């Protein structure tokens, strides 16, 4: 099956390798790119901080760019990761205590609230734009957040010719990992609806929330797994 991978590098390369292992033909078209902001992490967490929360492996990649002495105060904290991929990145970065949620901000908030009290701030390594679910749940429960925006996700610059090169012929399935990526697909569809056969593709989204950001005409051809996990997403193929 010909499968379009829209997630940013380096994650797209790992997904492509897994698709090839399963016998599919990956087509890479990253629609977003991460711009790291390591200066956001140069100030050490407050000494009373009780834990670190992370919703993307990209935050771990930013942390790893710091000198070892700057990493050390973060690595001393227990980390709460949104899902398995982020947890693996945290372990690779050197964290010893890693708790894993079920793949979205709401489950991460529930895990943290059930594990830590609200007497000390939680350091949150994140990017922009992002879903507000995690922050809203923690603040509603009375937790203080030490927010560190250590990367930005920006749209990649793609010409119509570059898009046509990847989407002609149209892939059988398009993997969609974020609402921002879904919105970018809306833009590409508006630009190329007359020249590309969008009607043949299925849209496999990491969650129903992401699928809801797709155009109405794509909805009947969109699917998502029971949990927002890549292994379950790929089973939909």
N, C-alpha and C positions, 0 to 999 in steps of 0.2 A: 504494500500500500504506500502511496506517495503522501508524505505527512509534512506539513509546514510547521516549523518550530519558530515561534515569534519571540521567545524570551531572550533577555540580554546575554551577552558573553560574560563570563565563561560558562554559565549554566547551559546555554544552548548547545555547546559542544558536547557536554556530558549527556544531555538528552538525545542528541543525534547518535552518539555511540550506543546508547541503550536501544534506540529504535533499530539501528542496524543489527544489533545482537538478536532482536526479535524478528528479523527478516523484513523490515520495512525500509523504504527509501526516504531518508530525511532531506528536507529542503530548508536551509537556514535563511531566515529573514528577521533578524532582531529588530524590533520596532522601538525599543528604548535602550538607552545606554546610561551607565552609572558614572557620575562625576564625583569622585571622592573628595571629602572635606575633612582631612585628618586633624586640622586645627581645632575642630570641635571636641576632640578627645585629649588635647594636650593638658588640660587642667584635670588633675586627678579627682576621682569621686570623693565626696565628703566622707570623712572618717566614720560617720554614723550610718552610712548607706548599708542596707542589709542584703541587697541582691541586685542582679543585673538582668534586664529583660531585653530580648532581641527578637525581631520579627523578620529578619532577612539575613542570609549568609553574607550579603554584601557588607554588612556592618562588621562582621568578623574579618573580612579582607581588609577593611580600613584599619581596624585595630592592629593587624599584623604589620602595617607599614610603620608603626611607631617604634622608637627605640625601646629596647627591652625594659629599661627602668620606667618608661612611661606606660608600658603594658602591664607591669606588675600589679599596680593597685586594682586594675580591673580583673585580672586573673585571680586575685585573692577572693573575689566574690562568687557565691553560687550563681549560676546562670540559668534562666528560664527561657527556653527556646520555643518558638512557635510550632515547629515541626521537626521531622527527622533530618531533613537536609541541613537545616540551620543548626541542629544539635551536632551533626557530624562536623560542621565547620567550626563550632565552638570547641569541640574536643581537639580538632586539629590545631586550633589556635593556642591550646594549652590549658583550657579550663578543666578542673578536676571534678567538679560537681555540676552535673547538667541534668535538668528536669525538662521533659518534653511534653508539649501540649498537642492538641489534635489538629493543628494545621491552620488555625485562624486566630484573629485577635481576641475574639470572645472566649474561646477555650483557654487561651493563654492567660487571660485575666482571671478566669475561674480557678485555674491551677495555682496561680500566684496567691490569690486571696485565701485559698484553702491551705496554703503552705506557710505564709508569712503574715505577721501582724502588721498593723498600720502605723506603728510607732516610729519607724525609720523610713527614709526615702528610698525609692527604687530607682536605680539608674537605668534609663531607657535609651539604648542605642538604636537610632532609627534614621529614616530618610524622608525625603519629600518629593512628590506628594505621597500620602499614605491614607489608609482608612482610619477613621477616628475611633473605631470600636474599642480598641484596647485602652486607650487613654481615658475615654469616657467612663468605662466600667471601673477602672482603678480610682478615678477621681470621685465618682459617685460613692465608692466604698470608703472614701476618706484617706486614700493613700496619696502621699506626696511623690511627685515624679521629678527626677533630675534628668531633663530631656536633652539629649545630645543628637542633633541632626548632623550626621557624619557623612552623608552622601545625598546627591540629588539624582533623580531619574529624569532624563531629558529625552525627547523624541530623537530618533536617528534621522538624518537627512537622506531621503530616498527620492530619486527621480522616478518619473513614470516608466522610463525605460528599465530601470533597475527592478521595479516592482513587476513589470511584465516578464522580465527574464526569469523571475522566481515563480510566477503564478500562471505561466502559459507553457504547458497545460496546467490547469487549476489542480492543486493537490486534492486528494480524496478527503483529507481531514486537516483541520487547522487547530493547533493546540493553543489555547488562550489561558495565560497564567495570572492576569491581573486586569482590573477594571480599566486602568490606563491603556493597556494593550488593546482591550476591546474597543475603546474610544478611538484609538489609532486605526483600527480596522475599519471603523465607520468612515474615517477620513479617506482611507485608501479606496473603499468601495465607492464613495461619492466621486472620486477622481477617475475611476477605471470601470465603472459599471457597464459602460457601453462597449468596452473592448475586451473584457475578461469574463469568463464563464463562472461567475460566483455561485450560480444555482446548483452546481454539482458538489460543492464542498459541505462536509459536516463540520460543526464547530464544537470541539471538545474543550470544555471550560473547567477550570479547577474547582469552581463553586457555582451555585445558582445565582449568587450576587453578581459574579463576573458575567455570567450569561445575560443577566438583565440589562447590562450596558451595551449589548449588541443591538443592531437594528431590528425592528419588529419582523421584517421579512426573513431574518436569520433564525428567529426563535424556534420555529418548528424543526429546524435541523441542528439544534444545539442540545448537548447532553453534558452531564456533570456527575462525578462519583458521589457516593454516600458521604465520604469524608474528603476534605481538600488535601489529598495526597497524590503525588505524581505517580506512584506505582498503581494506584487505583484508576487514575486518569488514563494511563496507557492501556489498561485492561479494556477500556471502552472501544479501542481500535478493533 
